Each structure stands twice: as structure tokens, then as C-alpha cells.
Amino acid sequence: MAERPNSLAARDIAYHLHPYTNARKHEAEGPLIIDSGEGVYVTDDGGNRYIEGMAGLWCTNLGFGNERLIKVAERQMRQLSYYHSFAHKVPTPVIELSERLLEMAPGDMGKVFYANSGSEANDTAMKLIWFYNNARGRPEKKKIISRLRGYHGITIASGSLTGLPVNHKDFDLPIAGVRHAGCPHHYRFAYDGESEEDFADRLAAELEQQILDEGPETIAAMIGEPVMGAGGVIVPPQTYWQKIQAVLKKYDILLIADEVICGFGRTGKMFGCETFGIEPDMVTVAKGLSSAYLPISAVMMSDEIYQAIADNTAKLGTLGHGFTYSGHPVSAAVALETLNIYDEMDVAGRTAALAPRLQDGLRAYRDHPMVGEVRGLGLIAAVEMVADKASKAPFDTVGKAGAYLDGRCRAHGVILRNLGDTMAFCPPLVISEAEIDTLVATFGKALDETYDWVRGEGLMAA
Ligand SMILES: Cc1ncc(COP(=O)(O)O)c(C=O)c1O
């Protein structure tokens, strides 16, 4: 019998595709010391300049050294360097930021809660959903479904939601009550001859079976990135989310859209939810919210969820959740100015217009003997290398070729990120056409050099 694509063996492959490859090699070489940044470039302590093809950690959407963001931060620090949002108080910039976020948010969001990182936002989403179901008298409805190869952070709860074994192993994660569904990566997990749409149908059917096996009355929510990032830039089949959503609705299960990478234009629409027709009940954002100039994240929720939480809070006397820096005024002011700049530059439209330059540029490497798959949309993409193109077999030692390629890219002035043997691309959204061309051409040169090296090392199938 054919092995189920999202089986344990498949998880073993996923195990190696984690964001922190080749720790020993990096330890031996020492870190690359980055000293300054301007536009899409960063410069190291030896004066070498690189295109930051990953926008740092998928986050500096407006590039480095944006004067407007610097000025706003300085002005806000002078006006009100800190205030909190506890005990019925709130700093001014948080009000305008919340209004703006709710105006632009996908779905029907009514309220915002602030935190400082994507992990905290997803933790908060999970806690608020537990609180909500207790408030509604459904204390048994608590489990959260995430997906294999999803990435949602590294705190105890968000790290449990993350579906990459490296983030679990020896950390005693996942915690109880988290379940992982199949990964929508057609290239890796579809059956032979299965179309993208048949694959999406099967994943939805498998999800339904998983829900029935667990008991729908025990499942509170599902969380997912519209396009998976750190798990390997996985673009699901176009109707995958609609099919998944139909299952969730049938069993009264909420959907949390993790827009930490996809949000703010990355996929060519303002939110990944718009790209895939997702109607979320909660949305988490971070990274691009402030273009990573300062730490800030947010959880947006529907009025219905908010109201149940508010009513329960009134009963209990207080909402026992919040961070010292929730809605920090300087981060909020910078985030607000970031949203202004996104509006002015039409960030989603600009990304959609530039997308073919990156995506078609990379697709030109499809026929390369070491390239298994080129995937992506908007300004996020990945090239997956394989030891054998026909069978899609990965390299025996996963991450070795990827680390070499990463090094060659860097030697030619481009910073990318190898997730195992998959090279990820996520440049700042202010990148120009000429800079995209340089990025793509440099990658091609590094790919050829890696191919020569891999053959020299005997890593390719004969
Ligand atoms: C989709 C997604 N969610 C959540 C997180 C966690 O964010 P943070 O590292 O700010 O905690 C990340 C980080 O890469 C992410 O990519």
C-alpha cells in the first residue's frame, strides 16, 4: 500500500527542513557581523555589502534606514516614551493604529490586542480562544489544530503550534491539546498523478476525519499561515483554504490566520487571506506591521469573540492577560507610519507588479538538474534542491548542499536563507526591478557553483 504522504516518514523529511541548519558549521566560522543597513542592503564589519534577500527574518518590508520611521520614533519618544494599556488607559498612537488595522484587516475584525512578537500574538490568540470557550460554557472545546511544517513561533504554546520537529525535540513540546494536520505541499505530499485540487480535497477530507476522531466538541480552532514561510515557503493549492474552511465551519471550529509573514503586501494582496479567500475569526500580525523597526505584534478578533471575552471579563472583574509593552507608544507610532508608507506606495499593488520579475526569474532555473521545485507568489519564493530530479529524492545529508549554496550566495553579495536544501527568498518590498534581477542572477551563479561542488562531493545520484 502506498504510504500516506503526510505520514511519520514524511515528518522525518520535515525534521531536517528547519530554520536553523548546520549549527556546527556556523559555530566554526563565527557569525557574519552586520554593521549597517540602507535600503535593501546591509554591510558587514569588513565593509562588504549584501542584498538582504530575506528582509532579515521575513520582516524588514521597507528595507533599512527609512528616515520617516526614524523621525517618527524620535518624535514619539520625546512626546511619550512609554505608557501601558492596562487599567483603562491607553497611549494615543495605539488608538489610531487600531482603527487603521481594523479598517484594513481581512474578514470582519472588531478589536485588536497588542503584543511584541509573532509568538506572543499566537500565544495570546490561543489563550483568548480558551477564555472565549470557557466564557461560552464549552470548557471541553480547547484543542487547537495546526499543520505539519507550519511555523507559529517558539514560546511554549506557539512552539507547540509550530509543526517542525526541530522546534519540539528535547523541548518537551508540543504541549497537550495541540494537534497537527497534513501539510499542503503538493510537490512533496501528493500521491502520484494526484492533481492540486484532488490533493486539496484529500487534505480537507483528512482534516475532517481527524476532527471526527478527536471529537469536534473538543476542537476550538485551527491556525495556519496562508502561505507557509519557515517550513519551506509552501504555497497551497488555490482552493485549499476554501475547502479547509468549509470543514471548520461545519464543526464550529474557529480559524486563526497567522499573517505574520504574509500580512502587509507580501503575497501581492494586503493580506494572504485575500489571496486565498480566507475569512478568519482571528488574525495575528507582527514583522511587517512595523517593518521590523521596533517589536510590535497584534491579534485581531471578530466582535463576536471580543464580546464574549468582554462579558466574561466583566464577570471576573479583570482580563488577566497583557504585557508591559502591549501597545508600546513608540512601536505603535512607528507601525502607524509604516502603514502610511504602505498606503502611499500601494505596497500590495507594487508587490503584485514586481512578482513576475522574481517568480519568472527563479522559474527559469526549473530545468536545472539539481532543482526539484521552484515555488512562490508575490515577493516570497523558494527553490528546492534535490539529489535526484526524477524521484524527487532529497540529499542524504539534508542541509549540506543548502548551506554551501547559502555561502556561495553570500560570497557574491546576496543574503538568502537555506531551509535545509530549500533556498528561501523574501526580499524587502521596496526592492527595485534591477535589484531583483541581481538577486536572481546571483542565485543562478551560486546554484551552478553548488552543482559543481555537489558532484565533486559525490552527493548527487549518479
Ligand atoms: C508565520 C509566523 N508566525 C509567527 C512567527 C513568530 O514570530 P516571532 O519570531 O516574532 O515570535 C513567525 C516568525 O518567523 C512566523 O514566520
The ligand as an SDF file (V2000), in Angstrom:
LIG
                    3D

 16 16  0  0  0  0  0  0  0  0999 V2000
    4.2520   32.9000   10.3320 C   0  0  0  0  0  0  0  0  0  0  0  0
    4.9800   33.2180   11.6080 C   0  0  0  0  0  0  0  0  0  0  0  0
    4.2900   33.2640   12.7530 N   0  0  0  0  0  0  0  0  0  0  0  0
    4.8900   33.5550   13.9150 C   0  0  0  0  0  0  0  0  0  0  0  0
    6.2380   33.8040   13.9730 C   0  0  0  0  0  0  0  0  0  0  0  0
    6.8950   34.0870   15.2870 C   0  0  0  0  0  0  0  0  0  0  0  0
    7.2480   35.4180   15.3500 O   0  0  0  0  0  0  0  0  0  0  0  0
    8.3740   35.8930   16.3800 P   0  0  0  0  0  0  0  0  0  0  0  0
    9.6720   35.3410   15.9220 O   0  0  0  0  0  0  0  0  0  0  0  0
    8.2830   37.3990   16.2770 O   0  0  0  0  0  0  0  0  0  0  0  0
    7.9650   35.4030   17.7280 O   0  0  0  0  0  0  0  0  0  0  0  0
    7.0000   33.7790   12.7920 C   0  0  0  0  0  0  0  0  0  0  0  0
    8.4530   34.0450   12.8210 C   0  0  0  0  0  0  0  0  0  0  0  0
    9.1630   33.7940   11.8770 O   0  0  0  0  0  0  0  0  0  0  0  0
    6.3490   33.4620   11.5860 C   0  0  0  0  0  0  0  0  0  0  0  0
    7.0340   33.3770   10.4310 O   0  0  0  0  0  0  0  0  0  0  0  0
  1  2  1  0
  2  3  1  0
  2 15  2  0
  3  4  2  0
  4  5  1  0
  5  6  1  0
  5 12  2  0
  6  7  1  0
  7  8  1  0
  8  9  2  0
  8 10  1  0
  8 11  1  0
 12 13  1  0
 12 15  1  0
 13 14  2  0
 15 16  1  0
M  END
$$$$
